[in-house]
Amino acid sequence: MADDRQRAGTPGRRAFLSQMSALAGAALMGPLRASAQDAPARRKKVAFLGTEVRTHSHAQHFLDRLTLGYGWRGGWQEPRVEVASVYLDQFPEKDLGRERVARHGLKLYPTIAEALTLSTGKLAVDGVVIIAEHGKYPRNERGQTLYPRYEWFKECVKVFEASGRAVPVFNDKHLSTTWERCAEMVADSKRLKFPFLAGSSLPVTRRLPAIDLPHGAPLSESVCVAYGGIDSYDIHALETAQCMSERRKGRSRRDLPPVMP
């Protein structure tokens, strides 16, 4: 009988019990191995620098997403970074900054340098988020609000230089109010060799209606209609026009002139 089972490819009782023991052991050890091998890596720490946190301000949107998460592809994306420090420049009448700091157990620092060093004297974060939009700041003769993006960036550079290392920096919206300052900020990032990102979500936001140009479209002219003001929303009009127009035929050629407002 046993010989018949073995010839037919069916294991005997002893072989069957041995195989089941091995499978049970693998089932028990599998989660242990998975937990040891697939343990999530330490979340990167970021310093959050914002002008003011109030309803619908840029800093409110960013801080909430970095601490609470956001909807993504029909699910909820948990934050993949840890907000290690917060610096806020202004506290308006309907301030939400202090409430958010308390709700999420964050720590508010009195200076940018302390936010980046966690009061240790040396750079102690893995990245910096600069959200210098909204708040009460003076305007120049061109009507530009003098948000402290350049000044805050330079404060970060001072900490980088003093610490002997640098970390990635994200700057919400455009870099500064003059070409010279923008160029200097980019030069600093290249000199200290750290990733420097800037912009907004307009190029990747949902569109109603959901239209887009096909890649390689024979586009010769495009028009974007948007509301102002000049400084705060023209950048969004430029981004919207560029992200669609750059799908035109020939856009990959290096000799194409840049799209300018």
Order of alpha helices (4+ residues) and beta strands (2+ residues): alpha-alpha-beta-alpha-beta-beta-beta-alpha-alpha-beta-alpha-beta-alpha-beta-alpha
